[in-house]
Amino acid sequence: MAKKAAKPIKTAKAKTVKKAAVKAKPVSRPVKAAPKPAAKAAPAKKGYTKTELEHFREIILDKRKQIIEELELIHETLNDSTGGDYFEESSPYSLHMEQGTDTMEKEKNYLLAARQRKFLQYLDDAIKRIDRGVYGFCQDCGKLIDKARLEAVPHAQLCISCKLKRGQ
Ligand SMILES: [Zn+2]
């Protein structure tokens, strides 16, 4: 029994030696990088102040209200564009024309409504970003988006230069 056991021990020994040799290769291990100023390492990205964010929120809420009103108007137009007193005044010929433009008008209104709804979504997302404290940063370069740009386009997620770059 003892004789038999001797062999595996030998190989095991050889194995460990080999392993050790391999392990020993990277001799000059750098003694861990110089201690970084951990406290300063990850400064929170400086965004807009609370006051500024509330200012943007107001702009967004204003736009939101405006769009909702427009949407209601569009829906009203879509709902009652079936009839119309003005038909009576039209000659048969222009009546035909009126119906044509009416359909086109309707289609235009549908498109407009769809666009406004999308816009509403963008504004809602912007409000969410304000709530999460990530509002105002460019999605591409991470820099703060110009205040003037945000005031004009409060749901913007790209700075001007990145927007131009993407547009190409
Ligand atoms: Zn950018």
Backbone and ligand atoms as CSV (ligand in chain L), in Angstrom:
chain,resi,resn,atom,element,x,y,z
A,1,MET,N,N,0.835,-1.207,0.000
A,1,MET,CA,C,0.000,0.000,0.000
A,1,MET,C,C,0.864,1.248,0.000
A,2,ALA,N,N,1.867,1.213,0.870
A,2,ALA,CA,C,2.742,2.395,0.992
A,2,ALA,C,C,3.524,2.620,-0.282
A,3,LYS,N,N,3.937,1.527,-0.922
A,3,LYS,CA,C,4.722,1.630,-2.149
A,3,LYS,C,C,3.896,2.293,-3.262
A,4,LYS,N,N,2.665,1.897,-3.261
A,4,LYS,CA,C,1.772,2.399,-4.308
A,4,LYS,C,C,1.522,3.910,-4.148
A,5,ALA,N,N,1.460,4.291,-2.913
A,5,ALA,CA,C,1.120,5.689,-2.630
A,5,ALA,C,C,2.258,6.627,-2.993
A,6,ALA,N,N,3.451,6.071,-3.024
A,6,ALA,CA,C,4.629,6.920,-3.252
A,6,ALA,C,C,4.575,7.630,-4.591
A,7,LYS,N,N,4.081,6.922,-5.576
A,7,LYS,CA,C,4.111,7.499,-6.929
A,7,LYS,C,C,3.286,8.793,-7.065
A,8,PRO,N,N,2.041,8.689,-6.712
A,8,PRO,CA,C,1.222,9.911,-6.872
A,8,PRO,C,C,1.801,11.094,-6.118
A,9,ILE,N,N,2.408,10.845,-4.985
A,9,ILE,CA,C,2.982,11.956,-4.215
A,9,ILE,C,C,4.069,12.623,-5.036
A,10,LYS,N,N,4.873,11.776,-5.697
A,10,LYS,CA,C,5.986,12.307,-6.485
A,10,LYS,C,C,5.463,13.260,-7.582
A,11,THR,N,N,4.476,12.747,-8.305
A,11,THR,CA,C,3.967,13.576,-9.403
A,11,THR,C,C,3.336,14.862,-8.875
A,12,ALA,N,N,2.689,14.679,-7.760
A,12,ALA,CA,C,2.060,15.859,-7.182
A,12,ALA,C,C,3.111,16.909,-6.860
A,13,LYS,N,N,4.238,16.414,-6.376
A,13,LYS,CA,C,5.323,17.327,-6.018
A,13,LYS,C,C,5.806,18.071,-7.275
A,14,ALA,N,N,6.010,17.262,-8.310
A,14,ALA,CA,C,6.513,17.852,-9.546
A,14,ALA,C,C,5.546,18.922,-10.056
A,15,LYS,N,N,4.312,18.595,-9.920
A,15,LYS,CA,C,3.296,19.519,-10.398
A,15,LYS,C,C,3.376,20.856,-9.665
A,16,THR,N,N,3.500,20.748,-8.381
A,16,THR,CA,C,3.522,21.986,-7.600
A,16,THR,C,C,4.746,22.809,-7.943
A,17,VAL,N,N,5.838,22.109,-8.216
A,17,VAL,CA,C,7.070,22.830,-8.566
A,17,VAL,C,C,6.850,23.607,-9.857
A,18,LYS,N,N,6.265,22.876,-10.805
A,18,LYS,CA,C,6.021,23.488,-12.102
A,18,LYS,C,C,5.123,24.725,-11.939
A,19,LYS,N,N,4.101,24.507,-11.153
A,19,LYS,CA,C,3.148,25.582,-10.931
A,19,LYS,C,C,3.841,26.804,-10.344
A,20,ALA,N,N,4.691,26.497,-9.384
A,20,ALA,CA,C,5.390,27.579,-8.711
A,20,ALA,C,C,6.249,28.347,-9.689
A,21,ALA,N,N,6.876,27.590,-10.604
A,21,ALA,CA,C,7.748,28.242,-11.578
A,21,ALA,C,C,6.938,29.190,-12.458
A,22,VAL,N,N,5.796,28.716,-12.872
A,22,VAL,CA,C,4.956,29.543,-13.726
A,22,VAL,C,C,4.506,30.787,-12.977
A,23,LYS,N,N,4.162,30.518,-11.758
A,23,LYS,CA,C,3.661,31.626,-10.952
A,23,LYS,C,C,4.743,32.674,-10.734
A,24,ALA,N,N,5.959,32.202,-10.667
A,24,ALA,CA,C,7.058,33.098,-10.328
A,24,ALA,C,C,7.393,34.055,-11.459
A,25,LYS,N,N,6.860,33.805,-12.616
A,25,LYS,CA,C,7.258,34.584,-13.782
A,25,LYS,C,C,7.103,36.103,-13.609
A,26,PRO,N,N,5.935,36.573,-13.328
A,26,PRO,CA,C,5.833,38.036,-13.202
A,26,PRO,C,C,6.481,38.491,-11.917
A,27,VAL,N,N,7.787,38.607,-11.994
A,27,VAL,CA,C,8.568,38.888,-10.785
A,27,VAL,C,C,8.312,40.298,-10.277
A,28,SER,N,N,8.480,41.236,-11.176
A,28,SER,CA,C,8.412,42.619,-10.706
A,28,SER,C,C,6.973,43.132,-10.767
A,29,ARG,N,N,6.274,42.792,-9.756
A,29,ARG,CA,C,4.892,43.260,-9.698
A,29,ARG,C,C,4.879,44.670,-9.118
A,30,PRO,N,N,4.282,45.575,-9.803
A,30,PRO,CA,C,4.255,46.946,-9.262
A,30,PRO,C,C,3.506,46.965,-7.942
A,31,VAL,N,N,4.115,47.583,-7.001
A,31,VAL,CA,C,3.507,47.636,-5.665
A,31,VAL,C,C,2.318,48.567,-5.715
A,32,LYS,N,N,1.222,48.050,-6.230
A,32,LYS,CA,C,-0.028,48.814,-6.329
A,32,LYS,C,C,0.198,50.292,-6.617
A,33,ALA,N,N,-0.572,50.792,-7.504
A,33,ALA,CA,C,-0.437,52.195,-7.903
A,33,ALA,C,C,-0.509,53.111,-6.692
A,34,ALA,N,N,0.134,54.209,-6.847
A,34,ALA,CA,C,0.162,55.182,-5.751
A,34,ALA,C,C,-1.250,55.431,-5.245
A,35,PRO,N,N,-1.386,55.545,-3.987
A,35,PRO,CA,C,-2.727,55.761,-3.423
A,35,PRO,C,C,-3.400,56.984,-4.027
A,36,LYS,N,N,-4.517,56.707,-4.708
A,36,LYS,CA,C,-5.225,57.821,-5.362
A,36,LYS,C,C,-5.965,58.649,-4.315
A,37,PRO,N,N,-6.113,59.875,-4.578
A,37,PRO,CA,C,-6.946,60.688,-3.670
A,37,PRO,C,C,-8.402,60.266,-3.814
A,38,ALA,N,N,-8.721,59.191,-3.116
A,38,ALA,CA,C,-10.015,58.533,-3.290
A,38,ALA,C,C,-11.185,59.494,-3.138
A,39,ALA,N,N,-11.063,60.376,-2.227
A,39,ALA,CA,C,-12.181,61.279,-1.955
A,39,ALA,C,C,-12.483,62.151,-3.171
A,40,LYS,N,N,-11.411,62.496,-3.887
A,40,LYS,CA,C,-11.595,63.407,-5.011
A,40,LYS,C,C,-11.760,62.664,-6.334
A,41,ALA,N,N,-11.587,61.358,-6.296
A,41,ALA,CA,C,-11.530,60.568,-7.523
A,41,ALA,C,C,-12.796,60.685,-8.362
A,42,ALA,N,N,-13.946,60.603,-7.735
A,42,ALA,CA,C,-15.183,60.609,-8.508
A,42,ALA,C,C,-16.094,61.755,-8.088
A,43,PRO,N,N,-15.739,62.914,-8.538
A,43,PRO,CA,C,-16.607,64.045,-8.183
A,43,PRO,C,C,-17.900,63.952,-8.969
A,44,ALA,N,N,-18.976,64.181,-8.333
A,44,ALA,CA,C,-20.255,64.129,-9.038
A,44,ALA,C,C,-20.220,65.154,-10.156
A,45,LYS,N,N,-20.688,64.723,-11.324
A,45,LYS,CA,C,-20.696,65.644,-12.460
A,45,LYS,C,C,-21.478,66.888,-12.091
A,46,LYS,N,N,-20.873,67.999,-12.347
A,46,LYS,CA,C,-21.540,69.220,-11.936
A,46,LYS,C,C,-22.624,69.581,-12.939
A,47,GLY,N,N,-23.821,69.502,-12.497
A,47,GLY,CA,C,-24.937,69.827,-13.371
A,47,GLY,C,C,-25.523,71.170,-13.024
A,48,TYR,N,N,-26.739,71.360,-13.434
A,48,TYR,CA,C,-27.415,72.606,-13.116
A,48,TYR,C,C,-27.860,72.598,-11.658
A,49,THR,N,N,-27.924,73.774,-11.106
A,49,THR,CA,C,-28.325,73.876,-9.706
A,49,THR,C,C,-29.815,73.564,-9.578
A,50,LYS,N,N,-30.208,73.394,-8.358
A,50,LYS,CA,C,-31.613,73.073,-8.096
A,50,LYS,C,C,-32.533,74.171,-8.645
A,51,THR,N,N,-32.116,75.388,-8.427
A,51,THR,CA,C,-32.930,76.513,-8.897
A,51,THR,C,C,-33.060,76.479,-10.415
A,52,GLU,N,N,-31.937,76.225,-11.064
A,52,GLU,CA,C,-31.963,76.168,-12.532
A,52,GLU,C,C,-32.835,75.020,-13.013
A,53,LEU,N,N,-32.722,73.893,-12.319
A,53,LEU,CA,C,-33.526,72.733,-12.718
A,53,LEU,C,C,-35.016,73.032,-12.571
A,54,GLU,N,N,-35.355,73.742,-11.503
A,54,GLU,CA,C,-36.770,74.090,-11.326
A,54,GLU,C,C,-37.226,75.056,-12.422
A,55,HIS,N,N,-36.305,75.919,-12.824
A,55,HIS,CA,C,-36.581,76.836,-13.929
A,55,HIS,C,C,-36.886,76.051,-15.206
A,56,PHE,N,N,-36.069,75.038,-15.476
A,56,PHE,CA,C,-36.300,74.202,-16.662
A,56,PHE,C,C,-37.605,73.424,-16.523
A,57,ARG,N,N,-37.864,72.972,-15.309
A,57,ARG,CA,C,-39.090,72.218,-15.094
A,57,ARG,C,C,-40.313,73.081,-15.430
A,58,GLU,N,N,-40.225,74.339,-15.031
A,58,GLU,CA,C,-41.340,75.234,-15.332
A,58,GLU,C,C,-41.533,75.391,-16.838
A,59,ILE,N,N,-40.428,75.571,-17.528
A,59,ILE,CA,C,-40.504,75.705,-18.989
A,59,ILE,C,C,-41.146,74.461,-19.593
A,60,ILE,N,N,-40.700,73.310,-19.096
A,60,ILE,CA,C,-41.222,72.047,-19.635
A,60,ILE,C,C,-42.716,71.909,-19.338
A,61,LEU,N,N,-43.089,72.234,-18.115
A,61,LEU,CA,C,-44.504,72.116,-17.747
A,61,LEU,C,C,-45.363,73.078,-18.565
A,62,ASP,N,N,-44.817,74.243,-18.812
A,62,ASP,CA,C,-45.531,75.226,-19.646
A,62,ASP,C,C,-45.770,74.675,-21.044
A,63,LYS,N,N,-44.693,74.141,-21.605
A,63,LYS,CA,C,-44.795,73.578,-22.960
A,63,LYS,C,C,-45.779,72.431,-22.982
A,64,ARG,N,N,-45.724,71.655,-21.933
A,64,ARG,CA,C,-46.593,70.500,-21.824
A,64,ARG,C,C,-48.062,70.929,-21.881
A,65,LYS,N,N,-48.347,71.953,-21.091
A,65,LYS,CA,C,-49.717,72.448,-21.037
A,65,LYS,C,C,-50.155,72.936,-22.417
A,66,GLN,N,N,-49.258,73.655,-23.029
A,66,GLN,CA,C,-49.523,74.216,-24.353
A,66,GLN,C,C,-49.831,73.107,-25.355
A,67,ILE,N,N,-49.041,72.072,-25.300
A,67,ILE,CA,C,-49.221,70.974,-26.254
A,67,ILE,C,C,-50.513,70.220,-25.983
A,68,ILE,N,N,-50.814,70.033,-24.716
A,68,ILE,CA,C,-52.048,69.331,-24.385
A,68,ILE,C,C,-53.249,70.124,-24.905
A,69,GLU,N,N,-53.163,71.445,-24.764
A,69,GLU,CA,C,-54.248,72.288,-25.289
A,69,GLU,C,C,-54.348,72.142,-26.803
A,70,GLU,N,N,-53.203,72.160,-27.442
A,70,GLU,CA,C,-53.194,72.016,-28.903
A,70,GLU,C,C,-53.774,70.673,-29.314
A,71,LEU,N,N,-53.402,69.660,-28.565
A,71,LEU,CA,C,-53.913,68.317,-28.876
A,71,LEU,C,C,-55.430,68.271,-28.747
A,72,GLU,N,N,-55.914,68.914,-27.710
A,72,GLU,CA,C,-57.372,68.940,-27.525
A,72,GLU,C,C,-58.048,69.641,-28.692
A,73,LEU,N,N,-57.418,70.723,-29.113
A,73,LEU,CA,C,-57.963,71.472,-30.240
A,73,LEU,C,C,-57.971,70.623,-31.502
A,74,ILE,N,N,-56.879,69.937,-31.716
A,74,ILE,CA,C,-56.781,69.079,-32.896
A,74,ILE,C,C,-57.863,68.006,-32.846
A,75,HIS,N,N,-58.027,67.423,-31.682
A,75,HIS,CA,C,-59.040,66.372,-31.555
A,75,HIS,C,C,-60.443,66.910,-31.809
A,76,GLU,N,N,-60.673,68.109,-31.298
A,76,GLU,CA,C,-61.968,68.734,-31.549
A,76,GLU,C,C,-62.181,68.910,-33.054
A,77,THR,N,N,-61.158,69.439,-33.698
A,77,THR,CA,C,-61.248,69.664,-35.140
A,77,THR,C,C,-61.508,68.357,-35.872
A,78,LEU,N,N,-60.826,67.319,-35.417
A,78,LEU,CA,C,-60.986,66.026,-36.076
A,78,LEU,C,C,-62.390,65.486,-35.864
A,79,ASN,N,N,-62.928,65.758,-34.685
A,79,ASN,CA,C,-64.248,65.197,-34.375
A,79,ASN,C,C,-65.383,65.901,-35.105
A,80,ASP,N,N,-65.284,67.235,-35.240
A,80,ASP,CA,C,-66.437,67.898,-35.844
A,80,ASP,C,C,-66.149,68.429,-37.249
A,81,SER,N,N,-65.238,67.785,-37.922
A,81,SER,CA,C,-64.959,68.228,-39.286
A,81,SER,C,C,-65.810,67.458,-40.290
A,82,THR,N,N,-66.748,66.659,-39.780
A,82,THR,CA,C,-67.596,65.874,-40.690
A,82,THR,C,C,-68.676,66.742,-41.321
A,83,GLY,N,N,-69.238,67.611,-40.490
A,83,GLY,CA,C,-70.280,68.491,-41.022
A,83,GLY,C,C,-69.714,69.857,-41.312
A,84,GLY,N,N,-70.563,70.804,-41.557
A,84,GLY,CA,C,-70.074,72.151,-41.799
A,84,GLY,C,C,-71.082,72.971,-42.546
A,85,ASP,N,N,-71.434,74.128,-41.990
A,85,ASP,CA,C,-72.425,74.989,-42.631
A,85,ASP,C,C,-71.898,75.520,-43.953
A,86,TYR,N,N,-70.581,75.646,-44.009
A,86,TYR,CA,C,-70.016,76.305,-45.187
A,86,TYR,C,C,-70.298,75.542,-46.476
A,87,PHE,N,N,-70.661,74.293,-46.340
A,87,PHE,CA,C,-70.987,73.533,-47.546
A,87,PHE,C,C,-72.157,74.154,-48.306
A,88,GLU,N,N,-73.077,74.690,-47.529
A,88,GLU,CA,C,-74.275,75.248,-48.150
A,88,GLU,C,C,-73.939,76.396,-49.100
A,89,GLU,N,N,-72.920,77.124,-48.721
A,89,GLU,CA,C,-72.587,78.283,-49.550
A,89,GLU,C,C,-71.764,77.887,-50.772
A,90,SER,N,N,-71.273,76.691,-50.752
A,90,SER,CA,C,-70.407,76.318,-51.857
A,90,SER,C,C,-71.198,75.786,-53.038
A,91,SER,N,N,-70.691,76.056,-54.190
A,91,SER,CA,C,-71.278,75.461,-55.387
A,91,SER,C,C,-70.871,73.985,-55.408
A,92,PRO,N,N,-71.597,73.153,-56.157
A,92,PRO,CA,C,-71.253,71.726,-56.212
A,92,PRO,C,C,-69.767,71.505,-56.498
A,93,TYR,N,N,-69.227,72.331,-57.341
A,93,TYR,CA,C,-67.819,72.143,-57.712
A,93,TYR,C,C,-66.917,72.389,-56.515
A,94,SER,N,N,-67.124,73.530,-55.875
A,94,SER,CA,C,-66.228,73.854,-54.760
A,94,SER,C,C,-66.500,72.954,-53.554
A,95,LEU,N,N,-67.725,72.420,-53.516
A,95,LEU,CA,C,-68.014,71.469,-52.446
A,95,LEU,C,C,-67.075,70.277,-52.565
A,96,HIS,N,N,-66.911,69.837,-53.770
A,96,HIS,CA,C,-66.024,68.721,-54.024
A,96,HIS,C,C,-64.603,69.053,-53.577
A,97,MET,N,N,-64.191,70.252,-53.931
A,97,MET,CA,C,-62.854,70.698,-53.553
A,97,MET,C,C,-62.720,70.751,-52.035
A,98,GLU,N,N,-63.760,71.267,-51.414
A,98,GLU,CA,C,-63.732,71.403,-49.958
A,98,GLU,C,C,-63.512,70.050,-49.293
A,99,GLN,N,N,-64.200,69.057,-49.831
A,99,GLN,CA,C,-64.073,67.734,-49.229
A,99,GLN,C,C,-62.655,67.209,-49.392
A,100,GLY,N,N,-62.072,67.523,-50.533
A,100,GLY,CA,C,-60.700,67.096,-50.764
A,100,GLY,C,C,-59.753,67.725,-49.768
A,101,THR,N,N,-59.860,69.024,-49.622
A,101,THR,CA,C,-58.963,69.695,-48.688
A,101,THR,C,C,-59.281,69.285,-47.264
A,102,ASP,N,N,-60.551,68.965,-47.033
A,102,ASP,CA,C,-60.941,68.555,-45.697
A,102,ASP,C,C,-60.236,67.259,-45.301
A,103,THR,N,N,-60.183,66.353,-46.244
A,103,THR,CA,C,-59.502,65.086,-45.975
A,103,THR,C,C,-58.014,65.329,-45.734
A,104,MET,N,N,-57.469,66.197,-46.567
A,104,MET,CA,C,-56.053,66.517,-46.404
A,104,MET,C,C,-55.809,67.175,-45.059
A,105,GLU,N,N,-56.729,68.052,-44.710
A,105,GLU,CA,C,-56.629,68.760,-43.431
A,105,GLU,C,C,-56.669,67.759,-42.278
A,106,LYS,N,N,-57.539,66.805,-42.440
A,106,LYS,CA,C,-57.707,65.780,-41.418
A,106,LYS,C,C,-56.420,64.970,-41.254
A,107,GLU,N,N,-55.880,64.608,-42.379
A,107,GLU,CA,C,-54.654,63.833,-42.365
A,107,GLU,C,C,-53.528,64.616,-41.700
A,108,LYS,N,N,-53.479,65.887,-42.058
A,108,LYS,CA,C,-52.460,66.770,-41.494
A,108,LYS,C,C,-52.629,66.849,-39.986
A,109,ASN,N,N,-53.888,66.926,-39.576
A,109,ASN,CA,C,-54.157,67.013,-38.139
A,109,ASN,C,C,-53.775,65.734,-37.413
A,110,TYR,N,N,-53.999,64.621,-38.064
A,110,TYR,CA,C,-53.603,63.356,-37.455
A,110,TYR,C,C,-52.093,63.309,-37.257
A,111,LEU,N,N,-51.391,63.736,-38.293
A,111,LEU,CA,C,-49.934,63.750,-38.214
A,111,LEU,C,C,-49.463,64.696,-37.122
A,112,LEU,N,N,-50.106,65.850,-37.091
A,112,LEU,CA,C,-49.744,66.849,-36.100
A,112,LEU,C,C,-49.985,66.311,-34.694
A,113,ALA,N,N,-51.125,65.648,-34.521
A,113,ALA,CA,C,-51.457,65.089,-33.213
A,113,ALA,C,C,-50.425,64.044,-32.809
A,114,ALA,N,N,-50.019,63.227,-33.750
A,114,ALA,CA,C,-49.032,62.191,-33.462
A,114,ALA,C,C,-47.713,62.828,-33.049
A,115,ARG,N,N,-47.365,63.891,-33.767
A,115,ARG,CA,C,-46.103,64.571,-33.464
A,115,ARG,C,C,-46.164,65.211,-32.076
A,116,GLN,N,N,-47.301,65.787,-31.779
A,116,GLN,CA,C,-47.444,66.446,-30.486
A,116,GLN,C,C,-47.406,65.429,-29.345
A,117,ARG,N,N,-47.988,64.288,-29.602
A,117,ARG,CA,C,-47.974,63.260,-28.562
A,117,ARG,C,C,-46.551,62.785,-28.300
A,118,LYS,N,N,-45.787,62.679,-29.370
A,118,LYS,CA,C,-44.401,62.275,-29.236
A,118,LYS,C,C,-43.628,63.338,-28.451
A,119,PHE,N,N,-43.890,64.572,-28.791
A,119,PHE,CA,C,-43.252,65.691,-28.130
A,119,PHE,C,C,-43.577,65.662,-26.639
A,120,LEU,N,N,-44.816,65.364,-26.335
A,120,LEU,CA,C,-45.270,65.272,-24.948
A,120,LEU,C,C,-44.455,64.215,-24.202
A,121,GLN,N,N,-44.214,63.127,-24.891
A,121,GLN,CA,C,-43.429,62.040,-24.313
A,121,GLN,C,C,-42.009,62.514,-23.995
A,122,TYR,N,N,-41.439,63.263,-24.932
A,122,TYR,CA,C,-40.090,63.790,-24.722
A,122,TYR,C,C,-40.048,64.690,-23.497
A,123,LEU,N,N,-41.086,65.506,-23.372
A,123,LEU,CA,C,-41.133,66.433,-22.239
A,123,LEU,C,C,-41.273,65.666,-20.927
A,124,ASP,N,N,-42.093,64.632,-20.955
A,124,ASP,CA,C,-42.255,63.807,-19.754
A,124,ASP,C,C,-40.931,63.158,-19.365
A,125,ASP,N,N,-40.223,62.689,-20.373
A,125,ASP,CA,C,-38.921,62.076,-20.106
A,125,ASP,C,C,-37.963,63.096,-19.503
A,126,ALA,N,N,-38.039,64.320,-20.011
A,126,ALA,CA,C,-37.156,65.372,-19.502
A,126,ALA,C,C,-37.457,65.635,-18.028
A,127,ILE,N,N,-38.729,65.623,-17.682
A,127,ILE,CA,C,-39.096,65.838,-16.279
A,127,ILE,C,C,-38.547,64.694,-15.421
A,128,LYS,N,N,-38.617,63.499,-15.959
A,128,LYS,CA,C,-38.066,62.354,-15.227
A,128,LYS,C,C,-36.564,62.537,-14.998
A,129,ARG,N,N,-35.905,63.084,-16.020
A,129,ARG,CA,C,-34.453,63.302,-15.873
A,129,ARG,C,C,-34.166,64.350,-14.807
A,130,ILE,N,N,-35.014,65.342,-14.736
A,130,ILE,CA,C,-34.849,66.348,-13.683
A,130,ILE,C,C,-35.007,65.669,-12.322
A,131,ASP,N,N,-36.013,64.832,-12.207
A,131,ASP,CA,C,-36.263,64.134,-10.945
A,131,ASP,C,C,-35.087,63.249,-10.555
A,132,ARG,N,N,-34.468,62.651,-11.546
A,132,ARG,CA,C,-33.350,61.752,-11.256
A,132,ARG,C,C,-32.033,62.497,-11.104
A,133,GLY,N,N,-32.052,63.792,-11.369
A,133,GLY,CA,C,-30.843,64.597,-11.254
A,133,GLY,C,C,-29.852,64.378,-12.382
A,134,VAL,N,N,-30.327,63.952,-13.527
A,134,VAL,CA,C,-29.422,63.716,-14.653
A,134,VAL,C,C,-29.783,64.620,-15.829
A,135,TYR,N,N,-30.535,65.624,-15.555
A,135,TYR,CA,C,-31.002,66.494,-16.640
A,135,TYR,C,C,-29.905,67.451,-17.102
A,136,GLY,N,N,-29.863,67.690,-18.401
A,136,GLY,CA,C,-28.999,68.737,-18.944
A,136,GLY,C,C,-27.672,68.265,-19.490
A,137,PHE,N,N,-27.380,66.981,-19.340
A,137,PHE,CA,C,-26.110,66.482,-19.859
A,137,PHE,C,C,-26.278,65.947,-21.269
A,138,CYS,N,N,-25.252,66.179,-22.060
A,138,CYS,CA,C,-25.270,65.675,-23.437
A,138,CYS,C,C,-25.105,64.161,-23.402
A,139,GLN,N,N,-25.946,63.496,-24.164
A,139,GLN,CA,C,-25.932,62.044,-24.194
A,139,GLN,C,C,-24.651,61.506,-24.835
A,140,ASP,N,N,-24.080,62.276,-25.729
A,140,ASP,CA,C,-22.900,61.794,-26.456
A,140,ASP,C,C,-21.587,62.156,-25.774
A,141,CYS,N,N,-21.419,63.415,-25.419
A,141,CYS,CA,C,-20.123,63.834,-24.868
A,141,CYS,C,C,-20.164,64.030,-23.361
A,142,GLY,N,N,-21.325,64.004,-22.786
A,142,GLY,CA,C,-21.428,64.106,-21.335
A,142,GLY,C,C,-21.304,65.508,-20.776
A,143,LYS,N,N,-21.074,66.458,-21.657
A,143,LYS,CA,C,-20.956,67.836,-21.169
A,143,LYS,C,C,-22.340,68.415,-20.897
A,144,LEU,N,N,-22.317,69.472,-20.148
A,144,LEU,CA,C,-23.570,70.142,-19.842
A,144,LEU,C,C,-24.072,70.877,-21.094
A,145,ILE,N,N,-25.324,70.709,-21.392
A,145,ILE,CA,C,-25.905,71.371,-22.564
A,145,ILE,C,C,-26.147,72.838,-22.233
A,146,ASP,N,N,-25.908,73.659,-23.208
A,146,ASP,CA,C,-26.094,75.105,-23.057
A,146,ASP,C,C,-27.443,75.458,-22.461
A,147,LYS,N,N,-27.405,76.405,-21.565
A,147,LYS,CA,C,-28.662,76.812,-20.930
A,147,LYS,C,C,-29.643,77.384,-21.954
A,148,ALA,N,N,-29.123,78.200,-22.856
A,148,ALA,CA,C,-29.988,78.823,-23.866
A,148,ALA,C,C,-30.640,77.755,-24.737
A,149,ARG,N,N,-29.869,76.736,-25.038
A,149,ARG,CA,C,-30.416,75.648,-25.860
A,149,ARG,C,C,-31.525,74.926,-25.107
A,150,LEU,N,N,-31.297,74.672,-23.846
A,150,LEU,CA,C,-32.311,73.967,-23.062
A,150,LEU,C,C,-33.564,74.812,-22.876
A,151,GLU,N,N,-33.362,76.107,-22.799
A,151,GLU,CA,C,-34.530,76.967,-22.653
A,151,GLU,C,C,-35.374,76.945,-23.927
A,152,ALA,N,N,-34.700,76.823,-25.050
A,152,ALA,CA,C,-35.413,76.771,-26.330
A,152,ALA,C,C,-35.946,75.363,-26.596
A,153,VAL,N,N,-35.132,74.375,-26.297
A,153,VAL,CA,C,-35.505,72.972,-26.526
A,153,VAL,C,C,-35.296,72.210,-25.222
A,154,PRO,N,N,-36.227,72.326,-24.297
A,154,PRO,CA,C,-35.987,71.782,-22.952
A,154,PRO,C,C,-35.849,70.262,-22.889
A,155,HIS,N,N,-36.256,69.578,-23.939
A,155,HIS,CA,C,-36.119,68.113,-23.908
A,155,HIS,C,C,-34.850,67.651,-24.615
A,156,ALA,N,N,-33.998,68.609,-24.996
A,156,ALA,CA,C,-32.774,68.268,-25.728
A,156,ALA,C,C,-31.897,67.326,-24.906
A,157,GLN,N,N,-31.322,66.369,-25.589
A,157,GLN,CA,C,-30.421,65.441,-24.909
A,157,GLN,C,C,-29.035,65.444,-25.536
A,158,LEU,N,N,-28.847,66.356,-26.472
A,158,LEU,CA,C,-27.539,66.473,-27.116
A,158,LEU,C,C,-27.132,67.938,-27.129
A,159,CYS,N,N,-25.842,68.195,-26.959
A,159,CYS,CA,C,-25.381,69.568,-27.102
A,159,CYS,C,C,-25.362,69.888,-28.595
A,160,ILE,N,N,-25.222,71.159,-28.883
A,160,ILE,CA,C,-25.304,71.579,-30.287
A,160,ILE,C,C,-24.284,70.847,-31.150
A,161,SER,N,N,-23.049,70.786,-30.692
A,161,SER,CA,C,-22.023,70.201,-31.561
A,161,SER,C,C,-22.245,68.720,-31.783
A,162,CYS,N,N,-22.715,68.023,-30.753
A,162,CYS,CA,C,-22.993,66.597,-30.944
A,162,CYS,C,C,-24.213,66.402,-31.837
A,163,LYS,N,N,-25.141,67.294,-31.713
A,163,LYS,CA,C,-26.329,67.189,-32.578
A,163,LYS,C,C,-25.930,67.371,-34.036
A,164,LEU,N,N,-25.062,68.345,-34.249
A,164,LEU,CA,C,-24.598,68.592,-35.621
A,164,LEU,C,C,-23.816,67.390,-36.131
A,165,LYS,N,N,-23.001,66.828,-35.251
A,165,LYS,CA,C,-22.207,65.665,-35.641
A,165,LYS,C,C,-23.110,64.508,-36.038
A,166,ARG,N,N,-24.146,64.298,-35.249
A,166,ARG,CA,C,-25.072,63.197,-35.534
A,166,ARG,C,C,-25.852,63.447,-36.823
A,167,GLY,N,N,-26.107,64.711,-37.070
A,167,GLY,CA,C,-26.906,65.047,-38.234
A,167,GLY,C,C,-26.194,64.750,-39.537
A,168,GLN,N,N,-24.879,64.602,-39.457
A,168,GLN,CA,C,-24.144,64.403,-40.705
A,168,GLN,C,C,-24.253,62.991,-41.218
L,1,ZN,ZN,ZN,-22.251,66.765,-26.751
